[in-house]
Amino acid sequence: MAAANDETVREIIRDRIEDSFGTVLAARLPGPDAALRAELLAALVAGVGFLRDKIGTGEPVAVDEATLLGYVGRMAATLLDES
């Protein structure tokens, strides 16, 4: 987390996210705002992983993986859908 305070590290991470999600995934998504939806998916995945694995917040840690994946999958489906 401290590495995120370093501009060089932020630039590397930003470039990788923009390349992987904002360009590659976005090119495969139908509908409007594909790049935005792809980068929001990156934020969703990163945020859930961060809260669960690094911060250890109660419910994301306590819940079984199938339940967590069910919720995250439904949120992700909303971003991946063209509507």
N, C-alpha and C positions, 0 to 999 in steps of 0.2 A: 504494500500500500504506500509506503514511503517513496517508492520509485516513481509513483504517479506525480510526485512533486518535482521531478526532474523533467525539464522541457524536452530533452533528447528522448527520454523514455516515452513521454506522452506522444511525441511525434511518431515514433516507431509504432506504438500501439494504434494510434489514430490511422496511420497509413494502412496497417494490416486490416483493421476493421473496415475502413472504406474500400479497400481492394476486395476483401473476401465477401463482405456483406453488401456494401453500397454499389459495387460494380458486378461481381460474379453472380451473387444471388439475385440481385435486382434485375439482371438481364433475363433471369428465368421466371420472374414473377409477372403475371398478367395484371392489367389494370393500371390505374393512376397511382402516382406517388410510390413507385416500386422501390426506389432507393431509400426513401424515408422509411417505408415499412420494413425493408431489410435491415436498416440500421437500428430501428426500434426493436426488432427481433434480437439483435446483438445485445442491446441494453437489457432486454428481458432475461436472456440467458446469463449474461454477466451478473446482473443484479441478484438473481435467484442463487446462482452459484456462490457469489460473495457472501450473501446473508447466511446461507447454509454452511458453507465450508470455512469461511474466514472469521465471520462475526459470531456465528453460532446462535442466531436468534431462535427462540423457543420452538415455535410451530414448524418452521421449515426443517429443523433438525429432528424434531420428535415424530413427525408424520412418516408413514411408510412411503417407500419410493414410488409405488404404484399410484397412490393418491396424489403425491406431489406431481408426478409426471402427467396425471390426468388433468390437473388444473393448468399446469404450464402448457401442455399440449393444446388445450382449448384456447388459451390466450394466444399462443403462437398461430393457431389456425386462423384466428381473426386477422392477424397481420398478413398471413400468406394468401388469404382469400382476396379476390379481385374487387369485391364490392366495397 
